[in-house]
Amino acid sequence: MATELVETEIDLENWITGTSYAQAKVTIYRNPALIAEYEPLLERIKELEAKEVPADDPEAGLGDETPTTINAELEKLYIEAERLHAKYESDKEVWTLRALEPSEITELRDVEPRPVAPKVLPSDADDAARGAHQLARDAYQKANEAWSVAYTLRAIERAVIGVVVAGREVPKPNASMLEYLPKRAGGHRHVMQLGDAIMQASSQEPAILAPHR
C-alpha cells in the first residue's frame, strides 16, 4: 500500500469557518500474491541484463549461455513481466480520503463504548484464577479488535471522497458496502491502512492562501 498526503490550499474564509481540505490518497493492491511472481522475474531480468552483449560479438562466450540465448530469454521475461505488471496495476484501488475534525473523531469513536481490559492479576493468584484471567484477556482482545474495525469503518465512511478501481471511478461505498471490506482477502489490513491514512491527514495543518493572492 502507498499513502500520499495531499496538500490542498484553502482560502482564509474557509479556514476561519473550520473547513478542512487536507486529504490522503491511498493505493491498495488487492492481489499482493502477484508480487511473489513479479519480484523474482525482475531479479532474473537484472541478472541477464548484466550479461547481455551484442549478438554479433563472436568473443562473447558465456559458458552454456550465449548472447542469442540470453537475448531470447530476456524477450520472454520482458513479455511476462509486462503481463504481470498490467495484471497487478489493474487490480489496484485508489482511495481519496479527507481529514476529519477532532469533533468528528470523537463522535465516531463514542458511538459505542470501547471494551475495558481485565484488571491486572494478583501475583499470588492460583491456577484457576490465572486460567479465568487468560480467558478474559482473550475475550477482551477479540472485542477490542472488533471495536477498532467498526470505529475505523465509520471513519472511512465519513472521510471517503472517492474510490477508483482499475482506473475507473466507482460509487462511494456506504456503510453496508464497507462491511464487506474486512472480510475480503487482506481486508483487515486494508481497513487499518485506510484508517491510518485518515489519521495522518487529520494531523496535518492545512495550507492557507495569503489574502493578497
C-alpha positions in Angstrom: 0.0 0.0 0.0 1.1 3.6 -0.7 -0.2 6.7 1.0 0.2 10.2 -0.4 -0.7 13.1 1.8 -2.2 15.9 -0.5 -1.7 19.5 0.5 -4.8 21.3 -0.7 -4.8 25.1 -0.4 -7.8 26.7 1.1 -8.8 30.4 1.3 -8.8 32.3 4.5 -12.6 32.4 4.8 -12.9 28.6 4.7 -10.1 28.2 7.2 -11.8 30.6 9.6 -15.1 28.7 9.4 -13.3 25.4 10.1 -13.4 23.9 6.6 -10.6 21.4 6.2 -9.3 20.1 2.8 -6.3 18.0 3.9 -6.5 14.8 2.0 -4.8 11.4 1.7 -4.6 9.2 -1.4 -4.2 5.6 -0.6 -3.3 3.0 -3.2 -4.2 -0.6 -2.3 -3.1 -3.6 -4.3 -5.7 -6.2 -3.8 -3.6 -9.1 -5.0 -0.2 -8.9 -3.4 0.4 -12.5 -4.2 1.4 -11.3 -7.7 4.5 -9.7 -6.2 5.7 -13.2 -5.3 5.8 -13.9 -9.0 6.9 -10.5 -10.2 9.9 -9.8 -8.0 11.9 -13.0 -8.9 11.2 -12.2 -12.5 12.8 -8.7 -12.1 15.8 -10.2 -10.4 16.3 -12.7 -13.3 16.0 -9.8 -15.8 18.6 -7.8 -13.9 20.9 -10.8 -13.8 20.6 -11.4 -17.6 20.9 -7.7 -18.5 24.2 -7.6 -16.7 25.4 -10.3 -19.0 23.7 -9.0 -22.2 26.1 -8.4 -25.1 25.7 -7.8 -28.8 24.5 -10.9 -30.6 27.1 -10.4 -33.3 30.1 -10.5 -30.9 32.0 -13.7 -31.6 34.1 -13.4 -28.4 31.1 -13.2 -26.1 31.1 -16.8 -24.9 29.5 -17.2 -21.5 29.6 -21.0 -21.0 26.2 -22.5 -21.7 24.7 -19.0 -22.2 25.3 -17.3 -25.4 24.2 -13.8 -26.5 21.5 -15.4 -28.5 20.1 -17.5 -25.7 20.4 -14.6 -23.2 18.5 -12.2 -25.5 15.9 -14.8 -26.3 15.2 -15.4 -22.6 15.1 -11.7 -21.9 12.5 -11.1 -24.5 10.3 -13.8 -22.9 10.9 -12.3 -19.5 10.0 -8.8 -20.6 6.7 -10.0 -22.0 5.9 -12.0 -18.8 6.9 -9.0 -16.6 4.7 -6.7 -18.6 1.8 -9.1 -18.3 2.2 -9.4 -14.5 2.6 -5.7 -14.0 -0.5 -5.0 -16.0 -2.5 -7.5 -14.0 -1.1 -6.0 -10.8 -2.0 -2.5 -11.8 -5.4 -3.5 -13.0 -6.3 -4.8 -9.6 -5.5 -1.7 -7.6 -7.7 0.7 -5.8 -7.0 4.4 -5.1 -8.9 5.8 -2.2 -9.2 9.6 -1.7 -9.9 10.4 2.0 -10.4 13.7 3.7 -9.1 14.7 7.1 -11.6 14.5 10.0 -12.1 17.3 12.5 -11.3 16.4 16.2 -15.1 16.6 16.9 -15.9 14.1 14.2 -13.2 11.7 15.5 -14.7 11.9 19.0 -18.3 11.5 17.7 -17.3 8.4 15.7 -15.3 6.9 18.5 -18.0 7.3 21.0 -20.8 5.6 19.0 -20.1 2.5 21.2 -18.0 2.2 24.3 -14.6 0.7 23.9 -14.0 -2.6 25.7 -12.3 -2.4 29.0 -9.2 -4.6 29.6 -9.4 -7.0 32.6 -7.7 -5.9 35.8 -4.1 -6.9 36.5 -4.0 -10.4 38.0 -2.5 -10.5 41.6 0.9 -12.2 41.8 -0.4 -14.8 44.2 -3.4 -15.8 42.0 -4.0 -19.6 41.8 -4.1 -21.6 38.7 -7.9 -21.4 38.4 -7.8 -17.6 38.6 -4.9 -17.4 36.1 -6.9 -19.6 33.6 -10.0 -17.4 34.0 -7.9 -14.3 33.6 -6.4 -15.6 30.4 -9.9 -16.3 29.0 -10.9 -12.8 29.9 -7.8 -11.4 28.2 -8.6 -13.4 25.0 -12.2 -12.2 25.0 -11.0 -8.6 25.6 -8.5 -8.7 22.7 -11.2 -10.1 20.4 -13.8 -7.5 21.4 -11.2 -4.7 21.2 -10.2 -5.7 17.7 -13.9 -5.8 16.6 -14.4 -2.3 18.1 -11.4 -0.9 16.3 -12.6 -2.3 13.0 -16.1 -0.9 13.5 -14.8 2.5 14.5 -12.4 2.6 11.6 -15.1 1.7 9.1 -17.2 4.6 10.4 -14.3 6.9 9.9 -13.7 5.6 6.4 -17.4 6.1 5.5 -17.2 9.7 6.8 -13.9 10.6 5.2 -14.1 8.9 1.8 -14.3 11.3 -1.1 -13.9 8.9 -4.0 -12.6 5.4 -5.0 -11.0 4.5 -8.3 -10.8 0.8 -9.1 -8.7 -0.3 -12.1 -8.7 3.2 -13.4 -12.5 3.6 -13.2 -14.2 5.7 -10.6 -16.8 3.8 -8.7 -19.7 5.0 -6.4 -18.6 6.0 -2.9 -19.1 3.0 -0.6 -21.8 3.3 2.1 -21.8 1.6 5.5 -23.3 -1.7 4.2 -20.7 -1.9 1.4 -17.9 -1.1 3.8 -18.9 -4.0 6.0 -17.6 -6.4 3.3 -14.1 -4.7 3.3 -12.6 -6.5 6.3 -14.0 -9.8 5.0 -12.1 -9.9 1.7 -8.6 -11.3 1.3 -6.2 -8.9 3.2 -9.2 -6.8 4.1 -8.4 -6.3 7.8 -5.0 -4.9 6.8 -6.7 -2.6 4.2 -9.1 -1.3 6.8 -6.3 -0.4 9.2 -4.2 1.2 6.4 -7.1 3.4 5.4 -7.7 4.3 9.0 -4.0 5.2 9.5 -4.2 7.4 6.4 -7.2 9.3 7.7 -5.4 9.9 11.0 -2.3 11.1 9.2 -4.3 13.5 7.1 -6.2 14.7 10.1 -2.9 15.6 11.9 -1.8 17.9 9.0 -2.0 21.6 9.2 -4.0 22.9 6.1 -2.1 25.2 3.7 -3.7 28.7 3.8 -3.6 31.1 0.9 -2.4 34.6 1.8 -5.3 37.1 1.5 -3.4 39.2 -1.1 -3.0 36.3 -3.6 
